[in-house]
């Protein structure tokens, strides 16, 4: 293979070996050319064994009024929202809780990274507009703090 030329077939073969062997990465070198192929392995068995959390009656569906509320906390990214630090744990906040600036409100998982969403102001949680494990888009209203 000439220098600087991409060997797509070699990459495909290495990717297939990754799948077959359940490896997360593989590296191959020949004739001074080095190829490294890596992937993220997602284990769904963990998610399947997580207990289902009952959704409180306090959870409100997102509405136009709540979304435009001055105290609405909106998602800064696309991802999956989690209301508690781990499956089965108590949620970070509930409706009626007082929160302080910088307090964790929930987590948004984006690209396998857990991003804490913190309160930008002190107040009382009036509404929770999302459900645990729900996908959210950028600017989705998450909860309301007054």
PyMOL commands that set and color helices and strands:
alter all, ss='L'
color gray80, all
select helices_A, chain A and resi 8-21+44-48+64-68
alter helices_A, ss='H'
color red, helices_A
select strands_A, chain A and resi 25-30+33-38+72-74+79-82+98-99+104-110+113-118+123-128+134-136+141-145
alter strands_A, ss='S'
color yellow, strands_A
deselect
rebuild
show_as cartoon
